[in-house]
């Protein structure tokens, strides 16, 4: 009787617990001033959230309770509470924030201010501006290494990477890259940094310890004019197997062997692919396609596009909450 009671109790608990929730993808739509929310199990839009003017860069807090949004035309960073899906705060940001990166301490937010040629560092808890760092012309890309030692900014017109010491908020080194650098992505161990050069049509690989370039990758897509092959967003798998590179108006994502740096394939997605993110199991890769106003879903194992999801106008950024 005791065993029967235990089995019945366990069955009831399982029934009450319900199915596991899928993770959610958040997509910024810069022409609609909205965030689209996508269920990553059904690949359907489940909500649309109104936010500030021209949202572009978006990222999650380290505890996955808040979404930070660059409302570029409002010259502010908005804070969205993910539980209520309401804007609960704004942060000082400088003019025209486009991309940003959050330090592993979950407090120091590094914001690229394109019109001011500075990087603004804000404490997201106190809202204090900790530093304003002069960088090159038209700063856009922003990344912080997982170990928290480096913040790297890209300046588009200066074609440089600025390596910022996160303890002193000072630039330790400037490195020249291809024309119009747009994005930086660190490997999980913080040893390697990938930087895309949009007009240069290249991706540059850096050894972080020496801050020296160790590899340059070029892309050539059959039937696509070379001036349309414009690398922007980069996403790395956690196992170190693949790097995915969004190639802008070429409408393709490059699949790169992250160990040998060989380009393995090009996947046709929507028009003007910009940014990308992997879901929590790294089973699917989501890409934002600005001109076609949709999100492409790529099966990572098969390296095939399996679905297109219509979102708002000119989707720019995408981030997936692994805990939802």
N, C-alpha and C positions, 0 to 999 in steps of 0.2 A: 504493500500500500504506500509506503514511504517513497519507493522508487517511482511509482505511478504518479504520486503527487508532485515529485520533483520534475518529472518529464512534462506534466501538464503546466506547471509554473513556468518552465523554460520556454515552452511553446507559446504561452501567452505573452511572455516578455518579448520574444522575437516578433510576434504579430504586432505588438504595440510599437515596436521600434521603427517599423516601416522600412521602405527601401532607402538605400544610401543615396545621398544627394549628389548630383553631378556638379562639377566645378562650373564657375561662371566666367565668361570672358567679357571684358569691358572695352568698348571701342569708342574713341573720340571722333566725332563728326564735325570737322572744322567749318563747314558751310551751314550747318543746321543748328549749331550751338547746343548739341545734345551728346549724351553718352548712350550707345546701344548696349543692352545686356543680352548676352547669348548663352543659352544652356549648351554646354559642350557635349552632353549626351545625345540630345535631340538635334543639335545644330540649328536651333531656331532662336529668333529674337523673342525674349520674354518680357522685356521692359525697355522703355526709352525715358531717359532722365534729362530734363532741361538744366543746362549749366550756363557758364559765362560765355562771353564772346570769343569765337574762334578757338575752341579747345584743341590743343595739339598734344604735347607730351603728357602722358599719364603714368602713374606708378602707384604701387601699393605700399602702405606702411609695413614694417617688418612683422608686426603682429596681425596683419591682414584685416584690420578693423576699419581702416580709412583708405580712401582713394584720393591722391593728390592730382590736381588738374591744372595744367598751364592754360589759363584763360588769356591768350596772348593779346587780344585787342582790348581787354580790360586792365592790362598791366598788373595782373595779380595771379597768385596761386590759390585755387580754391581747395577746400577740404570737404570731401563727401563722406558722410557716415554710411558704411555699407549695410548696417542693420536697418536703418530707416530709409536709406537712399535719398537723404536730404543733405544740402550744403549746410555745414555747421560752422564754418569759419573761413577766413581768408588770411593769407600770409603776405607780408611785404616781399616784393620780388624784383623791383627794378622794371625798366621798360621792356616790353615785348618778350616775355619769357617763352621759350620754345621747347627746350628740353631741360631735364634736371635729373639728379641722381641723389639717392638717400644713402647716407653713411650707415654702416652696420650698427652703429649705436642707436639708430632709429630716431635721431634728433637733428643731425646736421644735414640740411638740404642744400645741395649745390645747384644753383640755377643759372643757366646761360641767358644773358640779356643781350639779344641780338642787336638792338639799336644803340645800346650804351657801350658796347665793347668791354663789358665786365662780366665777371662771375660773382653773383651774390650768394653768400652763405647765411642761411637763416636757421635759427633754432626753432623747430616746429612746435615745441612745447611752450616756450616763453615768448615766441614771435620776435625775439631780438635779432637784429642783423649783426652777425658776428664778424663779417668781413666783406669787403668789395674789392675784388682782385682784377686789376687791369690785364686784359688779354688782347688778342689780335682783333682784326676787323670782322664783324659779323659772327660772333661766337654762336654755335648752335649745339653740337653734340656734347653730352656730358655723361661721364661714367665714374663710379667709385669702385675701387678694387674690393673684392670680397673680404680681404684681410684688413681693409680700412686704411691702408697706408697712403694710397694715391687717389687723387681726383684728377681726371683728365678731361680737358675741354678742347673742342675743335673750333678753329676760327676759319670760316669759309673763304673769305677774301684773302686772308694772309696765308692760307694753305699750310697751317701749322697745328701741331698738337702741343698743348700746354700742360706740363706735368706739375701738379700742385701738391705740395706736402700738406697732408691734412692736420698735422699738429701745429704747423706754423702759419698755415694759409698763404704760403709764399710759393712762387713758381721756382722749381728746382731746375727745370730744363725745358727748352723749346725745341721741337723737332719738326723738320719740313717733311710734308707728305705730298701726295698727289693733289691735283687741283680740286678745290671745294670739298674738304672733308666734312662728313655729315654725322658719323656715328662711331662710337667706340664700345667694344664688348670685351670684358675680361673672361678668361677661363676660370673655372670654379676654384682652382688652387692659386689664383692671382699671379701666376708665373708668365702668362702670355696675354697680350692685348691685341685685338683686331681692330683696325680702323678703316672705314670706307672713304673713298674719294670719289664723289659723284661725277664731276666733269672729267676727272682723270681716268675714270673707268677702271679703277684698281682698288684692291684691298691690300693694306699694309700690315704685316705681322711684326710685333715687337717683343723682344725679350725684356721683361719688366725689370729684372735685376740690373741690367746694364743700360736700359732704355736705348737699345740699338735695334734697328730694323734687321730682321733675319730672313724675311721673305716678302715678295710682292706677287700678287695674283692678278692676272688679267683675264678678261672674259670675252669670248667671241661666240655669238649665237648665229647659226646659219639662217640667212634670210633677213636678219635684223641689222639695220644700219648701225655702225659702231658708235655714233654719237647719241644713240638712244639707249645704249647699255650704261646705265648710271647706278652704281652701287649706293645703297642708302642703309637700310636696317640690316643687322646681323643677329643671328640667334645660334647659340652653340648647345649641342646636346650634352648632358651631364656626364655621359660615359666617354666623352672625348672623341666620338666617332665622326660626327658630322658638324659642319658649319653650314647654315643656310643664309644666303645673301639675297636681299631684295634688290632687284635690278631696275627699279623705276619704270620709265616709259618703254622699256623693252618688253614689259609685261611678263617677265620670267623671274623665277627664283633659281639661283644657282645652288647646286648641292656640291659641297666641297669636302674632300677627305681632310679632317681636322688634324691628322698626323702628318700626311705627306704633302698637303696643300694642293693636291690635284683636283681639278674640277671634274666631277663625276657625271653630272647631268644638268640639264636645264628644264625646269617645269613651267609650263604655260599656265599663268593665273590671270587675274583680272587686269584692267588697265591702270597703269602707273602704280605698281606695287611699292609700298613705302616702308611699313614696319611689320614685324612678325613676332609671334610668341608661341611657345609650346604649352600644351595642357599639362596638368599635374602628373600624368603618367608618361608624358612625352610620346604619346601614341599619335597625337594630331598636332600639326602646325597650322596656326591661323595667320593669314596675311591680310593687311588692309590695302585695298585697291582704290585709290582716290577717284580717278576719272570714271570708273564703272560703278562707283558707290556700292561696293560689295566686299565681302570677306571670303577668301578662298580657304577651304579646309584641305590640308594635305595629309594623307596617310603616311606616316614616317617610315613604317616597315616596308611598304610597297613603293614608296616614293611616287605616289600618284595623287592628283587632285581628285577628291571624291565629291565635293559639293561647293556651291557658291551660295552665300547668304546675303540677301539684300539688307543693307543698313541705311544710315542717313547719308547725306550728301558729303562727299569728300572725306571718307574715313582716313584718319591720320595715324593714331596710335592704338595699340592693343596690348592689354595685360590680362593675365588669367589668374584668378584667385584659387590657389591650390587647396584651400581649406573649406570652400563653400560646398 
